[in-house]
Amino acid sequence: MNTLNLLSSPRTPHLKRIWTDLCAEREVPQLDRWLVNRLKQDKRFGSKDRRFYADAVFSIMRRALGLDELKDYEPMIAWQKIKEWDVHSFFEAIEKLDDKASGGLSPWFDSYLNERIQASGWSDDQKEAFLSKLLTRAPLWLRLNHLDKKPRLEKLLGELNVPFESSGLAYKILAEKNFTGTPVIEDGLAEVQDYGSQLLGLSVQVKDGGTIWDACAGGGGKSLQLASLHPKAYIYASDVRAYKSTELLKRSARAKLKNVHPVLWDGSNHFDRPSKAAQGFDVILVDAPCSGSGTWRRSPDGRFKISESNLSELHNLQFSIIKKVLPHLKAGGELVYATCSWLVAENEAVVNRAAKELGLTVIEQTIKGSPDTDADTLFVARLRVQV
């Protein structure tokens, strides 16, 4: 039985109003941004109030699809049913919910979960750990930019009274802390990066002087990690959103990484390779757009945005990106395909299709992060062109 205190807290009336406002949205918004804006509207809220309301709403969103009343609906329809529910009755149902065994997933997800269990060979303990983690908030992880800065980072964390556990360059933060504006970030000591994502970056290998194209770089977190891990390699990062290049340049300068080079690519078949990769890239990383199911611990709103049709669309998009970047891979080079999703349709199904239709050899494909570590769940595959 969960321990949410939704109906007997002095904050319950405000929580009900916040939930009512959320349900007034036509579609499920990006929850973290929506809550920041909503909680700013009431100047009476202190930091403890904001934390209570945010934790409560996030927890409700993680658990709601486990309600028996929603078991027959796909997630998008389930959200519409929740919006029609009387708030008090809905909170009562959430408080009574025993959802440990389901991870807050409705039976609609059963076939997808069974596919993952079979593909990864998960034991009953791994399945239980995976579902249990889905009900909790993922921890914050930092990644050290330079190994020689380890003593300084740990001294600074001590001065900030921030407990942590470390493994290599990864730091699991054991208390709630926003590092924005602190020397941890501003002095380029570390970046916020989930451990699952860090494990993905460790899967990318290149020789000194080699070239890596991070084709779907986004904000460039993995590009920065690769630049740190391979200081004598050339890291090229592209994203369809041009402003991301400006952000990446600022972050790389802050981290004192000089081997990150933003390049323009609009996702079309045309791409002008840089001169260092005139013969093709040694490694191409495709961290593809996806459902984000592996990040549902921190973004539970994503559970309500998935359907069979958009999974099919994502699968085709992911395959098309592989097909478009493949001509730019050097003979004998390696394609690394990744998603922050645990769904087979976005992962093994895409990789196996690429192997069959594009002549690629699969070297490895595996899940990183949860359930084996306290992190997001990511998928990574390494492939080569058949020679």
N, C-alpha and C positions, 0 to 999 in steps of 0.2 A: 504494500500500500504506500502511495507517495505521501509526503509530509507537507504539501503545500498548504499554507494558511491563507486561504482566499476570502473566507467569509467571517472570520472572527477577529480580524485585525482592525485597529483604529483607522488604518489606511484603506479599508475595503471600499468605502463610498467613492473615493478618488479612483481606485483601481477599476471599479465598475465603469466610471465615466471614460477612463482611458480606453478600456476594452470596447466600449460602445463606439468611440471615435474610430478605433481601428476597424471595427466591423462596418463602419460607414464607407470605407474605401471600396471602390468597385472591384478592384483586384488586390491580392495580397501585396503590400508594398515591401521594399527592402527594409526589414524590421529595424535594424540598428539605426539607420538614418531617420526613419520615421519617428522612433522613440526619442532621439535627440531633439528633433524639432518639436515634438509634442510636449515633452517635459519642460522645454524652455518657456512654454506659454504660461506656466503658473510659477510666479516668482516666489511663492510660499514654500516651494519644495527645496529642502536642503539636500546635501549629498547623500545622506542615509535614505531619505525619501526616494530620490531618483534611483538609487541602487535597488531598493525594494521593488519599485514598480517595474524597472527593467528586468530584474531577475524573475519576477512573477510572470510577466508577459512572455518572456523567452521560454520559461518552463511550461507554460500553458501551450505554447505553439509546438514545443517538442512532444507533448503528450497527447494533444487533441485527437490525432488520427487513430489513437488506440481505443477510442470510445466505441462501444458496441453499436451505438446508434448510427455510426458512420461507416460500418464495415462493408456495406454494399455499394459504396460510392467511390469513384475515382477521386483523387485528391482535389482537383479543381472544383468538382461538384460538391465535395465535402465542405469546402470553405463556404460555399453559398448556403449550405444547410446550417453551418455554425452561425452565420450572420442572422438567420431567422430565429435563432434560439433565444429565449429569455435569459438575460445575463445571470440572474441569481440561480436559475435551474442549471445553466451550463456550468457555472462554478461548482455547484454541488456535485455534478457528474464528474468533473475533473478531480475533485477532492476524494471521491470514492473510488477512483480508477486504480486498479492494480495492473500496471502495464510493464512490469519488469521483464516479463517474458517476450513482449512484443517490440520493445524499444520504441514505442510510440508509433509503430507502423501498422497500418490497417491490413487486412487480408489481401487487399489489392496488390500489395508488394510481395506476397508470398512467392510467386513464381520467380520474380527477380532475385529475391534473397536466396532461393534454392539454387538458382543458376550460379550465384557467386560461391555458395558453399561447395558446390560440385566442382567448379572451375579451379578454386583455390585449395580444395581438399581440407576445408576447415573441420576441426574436431568440434564436438559438442561444447567443449570449454571455450573455444575460439568464437563460436556462434554466440554463446551467452555473453562473453566479454564484449563483442561487437555491439549487441543489442543494448547491453547495460550502458555502454559509453554513449550511445545515441541519446540517452536521457539526461546527460550531463553536459556542462559547458566545457569546451576544450581549453586546455591551459594555454597561456602565452609562452611562446618560445622566442629566444633571441639567437642570432647567429653571429659569432665573432668574425670580424672582417679580416683581422691579421693575428696570427698565432702569437706574435711577440707582444701583443697588447693584452694578453690574457691577465697578467697580474694587475694591470691598471683597471680593467673592466671589473674584476672581482673586488678590488679595493673600493671602487665607486659604488658597486651594488651594496657593499657593506655599509658605506657611508649613507646610502639611501634607505638603509634598514630593509632591504629586499632579500628574502631568503631564496635560494636557488639550488638546483641540482645541475651538474654539467656532465656532458659526454662529448669529448672532442671539442669541436667548435660550437656545439649546441648547448644552450642554457634554458632549462625549464624553470620558469618563474613561479614560485610557490605562494605568492600573495598577489592581490589585485594591485596593479600599478600601470599607470599611463606614462610611458617614457618620452612622449612628445615634448620637445623643448628641453630635455635633460642632456647633459654631456654624453650620455650613453649613445644617443643618436646624433646630436649636433656635432660632436667631435669625431664622428665616423668610426667609433669603436665597434658598433654592432648594428644589425638590422633586425627588425621584427620579421621572423619567418618561421612558419610552422615546421615542426620536426619532420613530418611526412614529406613536406616540400624539400627540406634539406636532404633527406635520404634520396629523393629523386635526383637532385643535383649531383650527388655522389655517384650516381649511375653513369654520368657522362664523363668519358675519358678521352683525352687527346694528348698528343705528343707536343713537346716544346716547339713553338713556331707554327703549330697547327691552327686551323680556323674552325670556329663554331658559329653557326647561325641559329640564334634563338628566334624562330620565325613568328611566334605568337607571344611576344615578350611581355605584353601588358605593362605594368609598372616597372618591370625589369629586375624583380627580386632574384630570380634564378640567374639572370645575366650577371648580376653583381656577385652572386655566389660562385659562378663559374670563373669569373675574372679573378676572384680571390684564390680559388683552388688551383688555377692554371695561369699564373702571372706572366708566363712567357708565350701564351697563346693569344690569338686575336678573337675577341668575342664581338659578334655583330648581332644587334638586337633590332627587331622591327615589330611594329604593331600598326593596325589599320587606323588607329587614332594618333595623329601626328603629334599632339601635345604631349603624349607619353614620352617622346624622345627628349623633350625639354626637361621633364621630371627626372629622367634617367641620367642625363648629363649632370644635373645638380647632385643627385645621390652618389654618382660615381666620383665626382670631385670631392664630396664630403668624406667619402671612404678612402680617398687617395688611391683610386684604382684607375690606371691610365690605359688599360687595354680593352675598354668597353667602347664600342663604336655604334651609335644609332644609325640605322639605314632605313630608307623608305621602301615600303612594300604595301600595296593596297589590297592584297589578297587575290589579285588577278593572276593570269598566267605569265604576265610580264614582270621580270625582276632584273635589274642591272646589278650584276655581281660586282663587289669591290675587287680591286686589282689583286689583292692578296689571295683571293679565291677564284682567280681567273679560270683555273682548271676544275673548279668545284670545291665545295666545303668538305673538310674532313668529317665533320659531324653536323647534322641538322637536328635541332630539338624542336619538336612540335608539341607544345603544351596546349592542347586543343581546347577550344570553347566546348563546354559540356554542361550537364545538368547541375554540377556542383554537389552531387549527392554525398561526396566524401567530406563536405564541409557543413553538413546539416546540424552538427552540434553547435556551431557558432552562427549558422544562418538557417534556423529552422523554418523560416518562411519558404525556403526552397522546396520543402516537402509538398507544398500546396500548388506548385507551379509545374508539376510533371504530369505527362500524359503519354499514352502510346504514340500519338501522332507526333508530339514534339521530340520524343526519343528517336523516332524514325528520321525526322528532319536533322537532328543532331548527328546521327550516325552517318548520313549522307554528306553533311558538311565536313565532318571529321575526315572521312575518306577523301573528299575532294581536296582538302588542304594537303594531305599526304601526296596525292597525285600531282599537285601543282609545284610542290617544293622538290620532288624527287629528281627532276632534270638538273638540279643545282647541286646534287650530291656527287662528290668525286668517286671515281671507280674504286671500289674497295672501302668506301667510306661507310659511316654508320648513321642510320636514322634512329633517333630516340623519340618514341611516341608516348605521350603522357596525358592523363586527365586527373582532375580532382574528383573522381567518381568511382564508385564500386560496382556500377552496373555493367554487366557483361556486354550489353548491346553497344556500349560506347567504348569498350575496351577490346577484349579478345575477339569479338565479332568484327570489329574494324580491322584489327591486326591480321586476322585470318583472311579477311577479304583482300587486304593489301598484298598478302603473300600469294594468294591465288591469282589475282588479276594484274598485279604489277611486278611479279617476278622477284619478290623479296623473300629472303630467308630469315626466319625468326630465330634469334639467338637466345632471347630470354623474354618472358613476360610474367609479371608478378605484381602483387599488391604490396604497397609500402604503408607504414603507419599503423593505424588501428586495424585489427584488434590487438596486434602484438605489442604496440606501444601506445602511450597516451597522447594521441595526436589525431590529425585529420587522416582520412583514408585516401590514398592516391594509387594510381595504376601507372606502371612504367613498362615499356617494351623496347627492346633493342633489336634492330633489323639491319640486314645488309642486302645490297643488290646482288643477285646471283650472277657470278662471272662465268 
